[in-house]
Amino acid sequence: MSASSPWCNAEAPLMPVYPFNEPGEPITLYEGPVTGPAGTEVPGEIQYGCSPKPGITWRLHTDGYDLASTDQIELSLLDLGFDLPVFARDRVSGWCNGASYGEPTAPLDRVVAHWFNLPRWHGSAHLAALAADGTPLLVPAGRSVYEADGWKITLDVRPDHKAAFSDVRQADVHVMTHVMEIRRLNGTKFTATEVSPVLSALHAGLSFALGRWVAPALPVGRNDQEQTVWGQWGPMLCDPARRISSGWWYPEDQESMANLLACLLPVFRDPDKAQALRLQMQYAITAIADRGFVEQRIMSGAAGLEHVMWQELVLSGRLTEAEFTPRVWPAHRKLRTVLTDAGVDLNVHADRLPAITGFAATQQVSGGRSADGADVVTRVRNRLVHPKEAQEPVYGVKGLVTETWLLTRHYLALLVLHSIGFRGSYQDLSRTNRWVGETERVPWARD
């Protein structure tokens, strides 16, 4: 093997605590002796279901129990040494809404989590893995490493990602695609309580970037003796697997992802700021996704814009609550102000949004100026929301509602990124005629 061979620098992949599943197939979390309310030890099984949505189920391999009339019970998982709160569906099976085990303040050396439904992108290092038949397998650029806010985050793709994702469009399924390891950058110990905001930031941040919910599920905390001292089982918010991203982030742009995480992790350390940012990202994810009614996406995007405007104008002290009202500051003026602050282009372009351009030309605005994107987004939204407003001008212009959705999600994604200080590149969500991978620097970082 030559010194230039990729095998020479290939690294050993992270091992998942729970094995990779086939798309939609459940993952066994526990199989062993279980003690229920009757106190009798019986064989049982706990699984993480992956179709049609994530969820935890349990089953006892016995006919000796009758739990049909029981509301909530606890099953003692003897091999793991903790009690799992569950609900009974019938006398030997049911579901669980999630649980943590172990001590959240115990010192951890690392946390291993299992990502579901992430696309494949090229990282910074090759992986030397094993195929299903045990033969050596090189995974080119299968490892991505990010350093942010004192944490080192390593993300390894599963070796057979291409095959696992080949038919995901045919059904609503979830598949484990990556293994992640989180450590302190300086090698010091940490607790589950300290790493939880990191997991939350990654969950919301990558979902926001991709325009659909993806999830770092089933985290397991281990100490320096490789003993499991903490873990969490829970059905995390996660959309069905898709091969194509509808988000603002181009998955091959690792520099922008690193910049996003460097911005996100410090914010999520503050519970109040994290709550506000997560809500804005939730609105943005719903608005960005190309599923459901277009009107629904516009409403979600408008709610997200309202939340950002309140944060940027009222909470910052620029406006009082009284001044924020529509009678004093109309919606288009507030939106225009925050977009201008971020350097976002408010002009409407016929080659990108022809329906909006035609609609804007017919709108009367004060001050002798031409109608801009802020005018159109707020006026179309108002026509859709308020029954007293005539809706014919909106639906009478072919393509106007769809283009308003595109512009709304574009504005919201940029304003959320601006609020956290992101300075990387993005895909313009108002455009449908761009090339794959065509990105540009965010307006406030264009110098």
C-alpha positions as CSV (number, residue, x, y, z in Angstrom):
1,M,0.0,0.0,0.0
2,S,1.5,3.3,-1.1
3,A,2.0,6.2,1.4
4,S,-0.5,8.2,-0.7
5,S,-3.2,5.6,-0.3
6,P,-6.4,6.8,1.5
7,W,-6.2,3.7,3.6
8,C,-3.0,5.0,5.3
9,N,-4.8,7.9,6.9
10,A,-8.2,6.2,7.4
11,E,-9.5,6.3,11.0
12,A,-11.5,3.7,13.0
13,P,-15.2,4.6,13.0
14,L,-17.2,5.3,16.1
15,M,-19.2,2.3,17.2
16,P,-22.9,2.9,17.9
17,V,-24.3,1.6,21.2
18,Y,-27.3,0.4,19.4
19,P,-26.8,-1.3,15.9
20,F,-27.6,0.4,12.7
21,N,-31.1,-0.6,11.5
22,E,-32.6,-1.2,8.1
23,P,-34.9,1.7,7.0
24,G,-38.1,1.5,9.1
25,E,-36.9,-1.5,11.1
26,P,-37.1,-1.2,15.0
27,I,-34.0,-1.0,17.1
28,T,-33.8,-3.3,20.1
29,L,-32.9,-1.2,23.2
30,Y,-33.1,-4.0,25.7
31,E,-33.8,-7.8,25.7
32,G,-33.7,-9.7,29.0
33,P,-35.4,-10.3,32.3
34,V,-38.2,-7.9,33.3
35,T,-40.1,-7.6,36.5
36,G,-43.6,-6.1,36.3
37,P,-46.2,-5.2,38.9
38,A,-46.8,-8.8,39.9
39,G,-43.2,-9.2,40.9
40,T,-42.6,-12.2,38.6
41,E,-39.5,-12.2,36.5
42,V,-40.3,-12.8,32.8
43,P,-38.4,-12.3,29.5
44,G,-39.1,-9.0,27.8
45,E,-38.0,-6.6,25.1
46,I,-37.9,-2.8,24.6
47,Q,-37.7,-1.5,21.1
48,Y,-37.3,1.9,19.4
49,G,-39.8,1.9,16.6
50,C,-38.8,3.6,13.3
51,S,-42.0,3.5,11.2
52,P,-44.2,5.4,10.7
53,K,-42.8,7.6,13.4
54,P,-40.2,7.1,16.2
55,G,-41.5,5.6,19.5
56,I,-40.6,3.2,22.2
57,T,-42.6,0.0,22.7
58,W,-42.3,-2.9,25.0
59,R,-43.4,-6.5,25.0
60,L,-43.3,-9.4,27.6
61,H,-42.7,-12.8,26.2
62,T,-45.2,-14.5,28.4
63,D,-48.9,-15.1,28.9
64,G,-48.8,-14.8,32.7
65,Y,-49.6,-11.2,33.0
66,D,-52.8,-9.3,32.6
67,L,-52.1,-5.5,32.3
68,A,-55.0,-4.5,30.2
69,S,-56.7,-2.6,33.0
70,T,-53.5,-0.9,34.2
71,D,-52.9,2.8,33.3
72,Q,-49.2,3.4,34.0
73,I,-46.9,0.9,35.5
74,E,-43.1,0.4,35.9
75,L,-41.1,-2.4,34.4
76,S,-37.8,-3.2,36.1
77,L,-35.1,-3.9,33.5
78,L,-33.0,-6.2,35.6
79,D,-29.9,-6.3,33.4
80,L,-29.8,-2.5,33.3
81,G,-30.8,-1.9,36.8
82,F,-33.5,0.8,36.4
83,D,-37.3,1.0,36.3
84,L,-39.0,2.1,33.0
85,P,-42.4,3.9,33.3
86,V,-44.7,2.4,30.6
87,F,-48.3,2.3,29.5
88,A,-50.1,-1.0,28.7
89,R,-51.8,-1.5,25.3
90,D,-52.8,-5.1,26.2
91,R,-51.8,-7.6,28.8
92,V,-48.2,-8.1,27.5
93,S,-47.3,-5.0,25.4
94,G,-47.5,-1.3,25.3
95,W,-45.5,1.9,24.9
96,C,-43.2,4.3,26.7
97,N,-43.1,8.1,26.5
98,G,-39.4,8.1,27.4
99,A,-37.1,7.9,30.3
100,S,-33.6,8.7,31.5
101,Y,-31.5,6.3,33.5
102,G,-28.3,6.7,35.5
103,E,-27.1,9.8,37.4
104,P,-27.3,13.1,35.5
105,T,-24.5,14.6,37.6
106,A,-22.1,11.7,37.2
107,P,-18.8,12.6,35.5
108,L,-18.7,11.6,31.8
109,D,-15.8,11.2,29.5
110,R,-17.9,11.2,26.3
111,V,-21.5,10.9,25.0
112,V,-22.4,8.7,22.1
113,A,-25.7,9.6,20.2
114,H,-27.3,8.1,17.2
115,W,-28.5,10.4,14.4
116,F,-31.5,9.6,12.3
117,N,-32.2,10.7,8.7
118,L,-29.2,12.8,8.1
119,P,-28.0,13.0,4.4
120,R,-24.6,11.9,3.4
121,W,-22.0,14.6,3.1
122,H,-18.2,14.6,2.8
123,G,-16.2,15.3,5.9
124,S,-12.6,15.7,6.7
125,A,-11.3,12.2,7.3
126,H,-11.7,8.7,5.8
127,L,-13.0,5.8,7.8
128,A,-11.6,2.2,7.8
129,A,-14.8,0.2,8.4
130,L,-15.9,-3.4,7.9
131,A,-18.6,-4.5,5.4
132,A,-21.4,-6.7,6.5
133,D,-19.4,-9.8,5.5
134,G,-16.4,-8.7,7.5
135,T,-14.2,-7.5,4.6
136,P,-12.4,-4.1,5.0
137,L,-14.3,-1.2,3.6
138,L,-13.0,2.4,3.0
139,V,-15.6,5.1,3.7
140,P,-14.2,8.2,1.9
141,A,-14.6,11.4,3.9
142,G,-16.9,9.7,6.2
143,R,-16.0,11.7,9.3
144,S,-16.8,15.3,10.2
145,V,-15.3,17.0,13.2
146,Y,-16.6,20.3,14.7
147,E,-15.1,22.3,17.5
148,A,-17.5,24.8,19.1
149,D,-17.9,26.4,22.5
150,G,-15.4,24.1,24.2
151,W,-16.8,20.9,22.7
152,K,-15.5,18.5,20.2
153,I,-18.2,16.9,18.1
154,T,-17.3,13.9,15.9
155,L,-19.9,12.6,13.4
156,D,-19.3,9.4,11.5
157,V,-21.6,8.2,8.6
158,R,-22.7,4.6,8.5
159,P,-20.7,2.7,6.0
160,D,-23.7,1.6,3.9
161,H,-25.5,5.0,3.9
162,K,-26.1,5.0,0.1
163,A,-27.8,1.6,0.2
164,A,-29.8,2.5,3.4
165,F,-31.1,5.7,1.8
166,S,-31.8,4.2,-1.6
167,D,-35.6,3.6,-1.1
168,V,-36.5,6.0,1.7
169,R,-39.0,7.9,-0.4
170,Q,-41.3,4.9,-0.7
171,A,-42.6,5.0,2.9
172,D,-42.5,7.1,6.1
173,V,-39.4,5.5,7.6
174,H,-36.6,6.5,9.9
175,V,-33.1,5.1,9.7
176,M,-30.0,5.5,11.8
177,T,-27.5,7.2,9.5
178,H,-24.7,8.5,11.7
179,V,-23.0,8.0,15.0
180,M,-21.9,11.0,17.0
181,E,-19.4,11.5,19.9
182,I,-19.3,14.5,22.1
183,R,-16.3,15.3,24.3
184,R,-14.8,18.3,26.0
185,L,-12.3,20.0,23.8
186,N,-9.8,20.1,26.7
187,G,-10.4,16.5,27.8
188,T,-12.1,17.4,31.1
189,K,-15.1,15.5,32.5
190,F,-18.7,16.8,32.2
191,T,-22.2,15.8,33.2
192,A,-25.4,14.9,31.4
193,T,-26.8,18.2,32.6
194,E,-24.0,20.1,30.9
195,V,-24.2,18.3,27.6
196,S,-28.0,18.4,27.3
197,P,-28.0,21.9,25.8
198,V,-25.5,20.8,23.2
199,L,-27.8,18.0,22.1
200,S,-30.7,20.4,22.0
201,A,-28.7,22.9,19.9
202,L,-27.6,20.1,17.5
203,H,-31.2,18.8,17.2
204,A,-32.7,22.2,16.4
205,G,-29.7,23.6,14.5
206,L,-29.3,20.8,11.9
207,S,-33.0,20.5,11.5
208,F,-33.2,24.2,10.8
209,A,-30.3,24.0,8.3
210,L,-31.8,21.0,6.4
211,G,-35.4,22.3,6.5
212,R,-36.8,19.2,8.2
213,W,-36.5,17.6,11.6
214,V,-33.6,15.2,12.1
215,A,-32.7,13.8,15.5
216,P,-29.7,12.8,17.6
217,A,-31.5,10.1,19.5
218,L,-30.7,7.6,22.3
219,P,-27.7,9.4,23.9
220,V,-25.4,7.3,26.1
221,G,-23.0,8.8,28.6
222,R,-19.8,6.8,29.4
223,N,-17.0,7.4,31.9
224,D,-13.3,7.0,31.4
225,Q,-13.7,3.3,32.1
226,E,-16.1,3.0,29.2
227,Q,-18.9,2.2,31.7
228,T,-22.4,3.4,30.8
229,V,-23.4,5.8,33.7
230,W,-26.2,7.7,32.0
231,G,-28.6,7.4,29.1
232,Q,-31.8,8.6,27.7
233,W,-34.6,6.9,25.7
234,G,-37.2,9.0,24.1
235,P,-39.2,9.5,20.9
236,M,-37.5,12.6,19.5
237,L,-39.1,14.9,16.9
238,C,-37.9,13.6,13.5
239,D,-39.4,13.8,10.0
240,P,-39.3,10.8,7.7
241,A,-36.1,10.2,5.8
242,R,-35.6,12.2,2.6
243,R,-32.7,12.2,0.2
244,I,-33.0,15.8,-0.8
245,S,-32.7,18.8,1.6
246,S,-35.0,21.8,1.2
247,G,-33.1,23.9,3.7
248,W,-30.8,26.9,3.4
249,W,-27.6,24.9,4.1
250,Y,-25.8,23.0,1.3
251,P,-24.6,19.8,3.1
252,E,-21.2,19.8,1.5
253,D,-20.4,23.2,3.0
254,Q,-18.6,22.1,6.1
255,E,-17.2,25.6,6.9
256,S,-20.8,27.0,7.2
257,M,-21.9,24.2,9.4
258,A,-18.9,24.8,11.7
259,N,-19.9,28.5,11.8
260,L,-23.5,27.7,12.6
261,L,-22.5,25.4,15.5
262,A,-20.1,28.0,16.9
263,C,-23.0,30.5,16.9
264,L,-25.6,28.1,18.3
265,L,-24.0,26.4,21.2
266,P,-23.3,29.5,23.3
267,V,-27.0,30.6,22.8
268,F,-28.3,27.3,24.0
269,R,-26.4,27.5,27.2
270,D,-28.8,30.3,28.2
271,P,-32.2,28.7,28.8
272,D,-34.2,31.9,28.0
273,K,-32.3,32.6,24.8
274,A,-32.5,29.0,23.8
275,Q,-36.2,28.8,24.2
276,A,-36.8,31.9,22.0
277,L,-34.3,30.7,19.3
278,R,-35.7,27.2,19.3
279,L,-39.3,28.6,18.8
280,Q,-38.1,30.7,15.9
281,M,-36.3,27.7,14.4
282,Q,-39.5,25.6,14.8
283,Y,-41.5,28.2,12.8
284,A,-38.7,28.3,10.2
285,I,-38.5,24.5,9.8
286,T,-42.3,24.3,9.2
287,A,-42.1,27.3,6.8
288,I,-39.1,25.9,4.9
289,A,-40.4,22.4,4.3
290,D,-42.0,21.7,1.0
291,R,-44.9,19.7,2.4
292,G,-48.4,20.5,3.5
293,F,-50.6,23.4,2.4
294,V,-48.7,26.4,1.1
295,E,-51.0,28.6,3.2
296,Q,-49.9,26.7,6.3
297,R,-46.3,27.3,5.6
298,I,-46.9,31.1,5.1
299,M,-48.7,31.3,8.4
300,S,-45.9,29.5,10.2
301,G,-43.3,31.8,8.5
302,A,-45.3,34.9,9.4
303,A,-45.5,33.8,13.1
304,G,-41.7,33.3,13.0
305,L,-41.2,36.7,11.5
306,E,-43.4,38.3,14.1
307,H,-41.4,36.6,16.9
308,V,-38.1,37.9,15.4
309,M,-39.5,41.4,15.0
310,W,-40.6,41.5,18.6
311,Q,-37.2,40.4,19.7
312,E,-35.3,42.8,17.5
313,L,-37.5,45.8,18.0
314,V,-39.3,45.6,21.4
315,L,-36.9,43.5,23.5
316,S,-34.0,45.5,22.3
317,G,-35.7,48.7,23.4
318,R,-36.1,50.3,20.0
319,L,-39.9,50.3,20.2
320,T,-42.3,50.2,23.1
321,E,-45.1,47.7,23.1
322,A,-47.5,50.5,22.2
323,E,-45.4,51.5,19.3
324,F,-45.2,47.9,18.0
325,T,-48.9,47.8,17.4
326,P,-50.1,47.7,13.7
327,R,-51.8,51.1,14.0
328,V,-48.5,52.8,14.9
329,W,-46.0,50.6,13.1
330,P,-47.6,48.5,10.3
331,A,-46.3,45.0,9.7
332,H,-44.5,46.0,6.5
333,R,-42.6,48.8,8.2
334,K,-41.4,46.5,11.0
335,L,-40.4,43.8,8.6
336,R,-38.6,46.3,6.4
337,T,-36.7,47.7,9.3
338,V,-35.3,44.3,10.5
339,L,-34.5,43.2,7.0
340,T,-32.7,46.5,6.3
341,D,-30.7,46.1,9.5
342,A,-29.6,42.7,8.2
343,G,-28.7,44.1,4.8
344,V,-31.3,41.9,3.0
345,D,-32.3,42.9,-0.5
346,L,-35.9,44.0,-0.4
347,N,-36.3,44.5,-4.2
348,V,-38.4,41.9,-6.1
349,H,-36.8,40.4,-9.2
350,A,-38.9,39.4,-12.2
351,D,-36.5,36.6,-13.1
352,R,-36.9,35.0,-9.7
353,L,-40.4,35.9,-8.6
354,P,-42.4,36.9,-11.6
355,A,-45.8,36.7,-9.9
356,I,-44.7,38.8,-6.9
357,T,-43.2,41.3,-9.3
358,G,-46.5,41.7,-11.2
359,F,-48.5,41.9,-8.0
360,A,-46.1,44.5,-6.5
361,A,-46.6,46.7,-9.6
362,T,-50.3,47.0,-8.8
363,Q,-50.0,47.9,-5.2
364,Q,-50.2,51.4,-3.9
365,V,-47.8,52.4,-1.1
366,S,-47.2,55.6,0.8
367,G,-44.2,57.9,0.3
368,G,-44.0,57.6,-3.5
369,R,-41.9,54.4,-3.4
370,S,-42.5,51.1,-5.2
371,A,-43.9,48.1,-3.3
372,D,-41.1,45.8,-2.1
373,G,-40.8,42.3,-0.6
374,A,-41.9,43.5,2.8
375,D,-45.1,45.0,1.4
376,V,-46.0,41.8,-0.6
377,V,-45.3,39.3,2.2
378,T,-47.3,41.2,4.8
379,R,-50.2,42.0,2.4
380,V,-50.6,38.5,1.1
381,R,-50.4,37.1,4.6
382,N,-53.1,39.6,5.8
383,R,-55.4,38.7,2.8
384,L,-55.1,35.0,3.8
385,V,-55.6,35.5,7.5
386,H,-58.4,38.1,7.8
387,P,-61.8,37.1,6.4
388,K,-62.8,40.8,5.9
389,E,-60.0,41.1,3.4
390,A,-60.9,40.1,-0.2
391,Q,-58.8,37.0,-1.2
392,E,-59.5,37.2,-4.9
393,P,-56.5,39.5,-5.6
394,V,-54.2,36.9,-4.0
395,Y,-55.6,33.7,-5.7
396,G,-56.3,35.6,-8.9
397,V,-52.6,36.0,-9.6
398,K,-51.2,32.6,-10.7
399,G,-48.2,31.6,-8.6
400,L,-48.5,34.5,-6.1
401,V,-49.2,32.3,-3.0
402,T,-46.4,29.9,-3.8
403,E,-43.9,32.8,-4.4
404,T,-45.0,34.5,-1.2
405,W,-44.1,31.3,0.7
406,L,-40.7,31.2,-1.0
407,L,-40.0,34.8,0.0
408,T,-41.3,34.4,3.5
409,R,-39.1,31.4,4.3
410,H,-36.1,33.2,2.7
411,Y,-36.6,36.2,5.0
412,L,-37.2,34.1,8.1
413,A,-34.1,31.9,7.6
414,L,-31.9,35.0,7.1
415,L,-33.3,36.8,10.1
416,V,-32.7,33.8,12.4
417,L,-29.2,33.5,11.1
418,H,-28.6,37.2,11.6
419,S,-29.9,37.1,15.2
420,I,-27.2,34.5,16.1
421,G,-24.3,36.2,14.2
422,F,-23.9,33.5,11.5
423,R,-21.4,34.6,8.9
424,G,-21.3,31.6,6.5
425,S,-23.0,30.8,3.2
426,Y,-26.6,29.9,2.5
427,Q,-28.8,28.8,-0.3
428,D,-31.3,31.5,-1.3
429,L,-34.7,30.0,-0.4
430,S,-36.6,32.4,-2.6
431,R,-35.1,30.9,-5.7
432,T,-36.2,27.7,-7.4
433,N,-34.0,28.1,-10.4
434,R,-30.6,27.9,-8.7
435,W,-28.0,25.2,-9.4
436,V,-27.4,22.5,-6.9
437,G,-24.8,23.7,-4.4
438,E,-25.2,27.4,-5.5
439,T,-24.6,29.4,-2.3
440,E,-23.7,32.9,-1.4
441,R,-22.4,34.7,1.7
442,V,-25.1,36.1,4.0
443,P,-25.7,39.8,3.3
444,W,-24.3,41.2,6.5
445,A,-21.0,39.3,5.9
446,R,-20.4,40.4,2.3
447,D,-18.0,43.2,3.1
